[in-house]
């Protein structure tokens, strides 16, 4: 594995029962970058994303072959602590999913789970995480109020803050702006661009303009296969595979 690559998939196959959902995927993810996954619905983007923190372990009938290396170690090795893996590789879902508790307790949930109990330490983590998610100034006077009272865009930033509170190295984002209005979407895009200074971001998006705007690298999936991946500007302006060009130009999908 190249030293600059924080994650490398090699010949990764995944079946849901008899359905071959991912077909021999090999892909490198560079550190401190934004990598976007594009492609039509049902082409394997989100399935592949979920293999990177073993979320597919929770699905019955899943069978996986090949390897996913995170910092050089195969995450599917039986000795891997999945809880620790998911601390290092966090997930932000398509629909904001704050827990039914206060803003403060949402962010403090992960650190508490990992044994942090001192109030002063939790206060510091909550503030730092909310600041990192550009939400602190909007909520600092109502940390005890329900997270459900926040707007959709604020709830998604809260979910990002919650993921950041356990200090991950990688942040997986499954269409994080698809349920948001254009202003909130712009805010999340700006936030994600800033976050790559500290984190590695991997994002599934159906919005090709979004991929072109904010990602450093783009991977195009089709029917469970990785068709091509590379520098975003190059992939959008001169793709090497005609299927990629057809998709980008809107001829299908």
C-alpha positions as CSV (number, residue, x, y, z in Angstrom):
1,X,0.0,0.0,0.0
2,X,1.3,3.5,-0.9
3,X,2.2,5.3,2.3
4,X,-0.1,8.2,1.3
5,X,-3.1,6.0,1.1
6,X,-5.0,5.6,4.3
7,X,-7.4,3.0,2.8
8,X,-6.8,0.5,0.0
9,X,-9.4,-2.1,-1.2
10,X,-8.0,-5.0,-3.1
11,X,-10.2,-7.4,-5.2
12,X,-13.2,-6.7,-2.9
13,X,-16.3,-8.8,-3.7
14,X,-19.6,-8.6,-1.8
15,X,-22.7,-10.8,-2.1
16,X,-26.1,-10.2,-0.6
17,X,-27.2,-13.9,-0.6
18,X,-27.0,-14.8,-4.3
19,X,-26.7,-11.2,-5.5
20,X,-23.1,-10.2,-6.5
21,X,-23.3,-6.5,-5.4
22,X,-19.6,-5.5,-5.6
23,X,-17.3,-7.1,-8.2
24,X,-13.6,-7.1,-7.6
25,X,-13.2,-3.5,-6.4
26,X,-9.7,-2.2,-6.0
27,X,-9.3,1.4,-5.0
28,X,-6.9,3.6,-3.0
29,X,-8.0,6.5,-0.8
30,X,-5.4,9.2,-0.1
31,X,-5.2,10.7,3.3
32,X,-6.4,14.3,3.9
33,X,-8.5,14.4,0.8
34,X,-12.1,14.3,-0.4
35,X,-13.0,11.3,-2.5
36,X,-16.4,11.2,-4.1
37,X,-18.3,8.1,-5.3
38,X,-20.7,8.7,-8.2
39,X,-22.9,6.5,-10.3
40,X,-26.6,5.6,-10.8
41,X,-28.8,4.4,-7.9
42,X,-28.1,0.7,-7.0
43,X,-24.7,0.6,-8.5
44,X,-22.7,-0.3,-5.3
45,X,-21.6,3.2,-4.1
46,X,-23.2,3.0,-0.6
47,X,-22.5,-0.7,-0.3
48,X,-18.8,-0.1,-0.9
49,X,-18.8,2.8,1.5
50,X,-20.3,0.6,4.2
51,X,-17.6,-2.1,3.7
52,X,-15.0,0.5,4.8
53,X,-16.2,0.4,8.5
54,X,-17.9,-3.0,8.3
55,X,-21.4,-1.7,8.5
56,X,-22.4,-4.6,6.2
57,X,-21.6,-6.9,9.1
58,X,-25.1,-6.0,10.4
59,X,-26.8,-7.3,7.3
60,X,-27.9,-11.0,7.1
61,X,-26.5,-13.1,4.2
62,X,-23.6,-10.9,3.4
63,X,-20.4,-12.6,2.1
64,X,-17.2,-10.7,1.4
65,X,-13.9,-11.7,-0.2
66,X,-10.8,-9.7,-0.9
67,X,-9.4,-7.2,1.5
68,X,-9.7,-3.6,2.8
69,X,-6.5,-2.2,4.3
70,X,-6.8,0.7,6.8
71,X,-3.4,2.0,7.7
72,X,-1.9,-1.2,6.3
73,X,-4.1,-3.6,8.2
74,X,-6.9,-5.7,6.8
75,X,-10.1,-4.6,8.6
76,X,-11.7,-8.0,7.9
77,X,-9.0,-9.8,9.8
78,X,-10.7,-11.8,12.6
79,X,-8.5,-10.1,15.2
80,X,-9.8,-6.6,14.4
81,X,-11.8,-4.8,17.1
82,X,-14.8,-3.5,15.1
83,X,-15.8,-1.0,17.8
84,X,-12.3,0.5,17.6
85,X,-12.5,0.5,13.8
86,X,-15.7,2.4,13.8
87,X,-14.2,5.0,16.2
88,X,-11.4,5.5,13.6
89,X,-13.8,5.5,10.7
90,X,-17.0,7.4,11.4
91,X,-20.2,7.5,9.4
92,X,-22.6,10.3,8.6
93,X,-25.8,9.1,6.9
94,X,-28.0,10.5,4.2
95,X,-30.8,11.6,6.5
96,X,-29.8,13.5,9.6
97,X,-30.3,11.1,12.5
98,X,-29.8,12.9,15.8
99,X,-30.4,10.8,18.9
100,X,-33.6,11.7,20.9
101,X,-31.7,13.6,23.5
102,X,-30.2,17.1,24.0
103,X,-27.7,18.7,21.6
104,X,-25.0,18.3,24.3
105,X,-25.7,14.6,24.9
106,X,-25.7,13.8,21.2
107,X,-22.1,15.0,20.9
108,X,-21.0,13.6,24.3
109,X,-22.5,10.2,23.5
110,X,-19.5,8.7,21.8
111,X,-16.9,10.0,24.3
112,X,-19.0,8.6,27.1
113,X,-19.2,5.3,25.4
114,X,-15.5,5.2,25.3
115,X,-15.2,5.9,29.0
116,X,-14.9,9.7,29.3
117,X,-16.9,10.8,32.3
118,X,-15.3,14.0,33.6
119,X,-17.7,16.9,33.0
120,X,-14.9,19.4,32.2
121,X,-13.4,17.0,29.6
122,X,-16.8,16.4,28.0
123,X,-17.5,20.1,27.9
124,X,-14.3,20.7,26.0
125,X,-15.0,17.9,23.5
126,X,-18.6,19.1,22.9
127,X,-17.5,22.7,22.3
128,X,-14.5,21.7,20.1
129,X,-16.7,19.3,18.0
130,X,-19.5,21.8,17.6
131,X,-17.0,24.4,16.6
132,X,-15.4,22.1,14.1
133,X,-18.9,21.5,12.6
134,X,-19.5,25.3,12.5
135,X,-22.5,24.9,14.8
136,X,-21.2,26.2,18.2
137,X,-22.3,29.8,17.8
138,X,-25.8,28.8,16.8
139,X,-26.4,26.4,19.7
140,X,-24.1,27.4,22.6
141,X,-27.0,28.9,24.5
142,X,-29.3,25.9,24.1
143,X,-27.1,22.9,24.6
144,X,-29.7,21.3,26.9
145,X,-32.6,21.6,24.4
146,X,-33.7,18.7,22.2
147,X,-31.7,18.1,19.0
148,X,-35.0,17.5,17.3
149,X,-35.7,21.2,17.4
150,X,-32.8,22.0,15.1
151,X,-33.3,22.6,11.4
152,X,-32.3,19.9,8.9
153,X,-29.0,21.5,8.1
154,X,-28.2,22.0,11.7
155,X,-29.1,18.4,12.5
156,X,-26.7,17.2,9.8
157,X,-23.9,19.4,11.2
158,X,-24.8,18.0,14.7
159,X,-24.4,14.5,13.3
160,X,-21.0,15.5,11.9
161,X,-20.0,17.0,15.3
162,X,-21.1,13.7,16.9
163,X,-18.9,11.7,14.5
164,X,-16.0,14.1,15.1
165,X,-16.3,13.9,18.9
166,X,-14.5,10.5,19.1
167,X,-11.6,11.8,17.0
168,X,-11.9,9.6,13.9
169,X,-9.3,9.6,11.1
170,X,-11.8,9.0,8.3
171,X,-15.3,10.3,7.8
172,X,-17.7,8.4,5.6
173,X,-20.6,10.4,4.3
174,X,-23.5,8.7,2.5
175,X,-25.2,11.5,0.5
176,X,-25.0,13.9,3.4
177,X,-26.8,16.8,1.6
178,X,-29.5,15.0,-0.4
179,X,-32.2,15.8,2.2
180,X,-31.1,19.4,2.6
181,X,-32.0,22.7,0.9
182,X,-29.5,24.6,-1.3
183,X,-28.3,26.9,1.5
184,X,-27.7,24.1,4.0
185,X,-26.1,22.0,1.2
186,X,-23.7,24.9,0.6
187,X,-22.9,25.1,4.3
188,X,-22.1,21.4,4.5
189,X,-19.9,21.5,1.4
190,X,-17.9,24.4,2.8
191,X,-17.6,22.5,6.1
192,X,-16.4,19.3,4.4
193,X,-13.8,21.2,2.4
194,X,-12.4,22.6,5.7
195,X,-12.5,19.2,7.4
196,X,-10.1,17.6,5.0
197,X,-7.2,19.5,6.7
198,X,-7.7,17.1,9.7
199,X,-9.6,14.2,8.3
200,X,-10.0,12.0,5.2
201,X,-13.5,12.4,3.7
202,X,-15.2,9.7,1.5
203,X,-18.5,10.8,0.2
204,X,-21.3,9.2,-1.9
205,X,-23.1,11.7,-3.9
206,X,-25.8,11.7,-6.7
207,X,-25.0,15.3,-7.3
208,X,-22.2,15.4,-10.0
209,X,-21.8,19.1,-9.6
210,X,-21.1,18.6,-5.9
211,X,-18.5,16.0,-6.7
212,X,-16.9,18.4,-9.2
213,X,-17.0,21.3,-6.8
214,X,-15.5,19.8,-3.6
215,X,-13.8,16.4,-4.3
216,X,-10.1,15.9,-5.0
217,X,-10.7,12.4,-6.5
218,X,-13.8,10.7,-7.9
219,X,-14.6,7.1,-8.4
220,X,-17.4,6.0,-10.9
221,X,-19.4,2.9,-10.1
222,X,-21.7,1.0,-12.4
223,X,-23.6,-2.2,-11.8
224,X,-21.3,-3.2,-8.9
225,X,-18.1,-2.5,-10.8
226,X,-15.6,0.3,-10.3
227,X,-15.3,1.7,-13.9
228,X,-12.6,4.3,-13.2
229,X,-11.2,6.5,-10.5
230,X,-8.8,9.4,-10.5
231,X,-8.3,13.1,-10.1
232,X,-11.7,14.7,-10.2
233,X,-10.9,17.4,-12.8
234,X,-9.3,14.8,-15.1
235,X,-12.2,12.3,-14.7
236,X,-14.9,14.9,-15.5
237,X,-13.0,16.6,-18.4
238,X,-11.5,13.6,-20.1
239,X,-12.7,10.3,-18.7
240,X,-10.9,7.2,-19.9
241,X,-14.0,5.0,-20.2
242,X,-16.9,5.9,-22.5
243,X,-19.4,4.7,-19.9
244,X,-18.1,7.3,-17.5
245,X,-18.4,10.0,-20.2
246,X,-22.0,8.8,-21.0
247,X,-22.9,9.1,-17.3
248,X,-21.3,12.5,-16.7
249,X,-22.9,13.9,-19.9
250,X,-26.4,12.7,-18.7
251,X,-26.9,10.0,-21.3
252,X,-28.1,7.5,-18.6
253,X,-28.5,7.2,-14.9
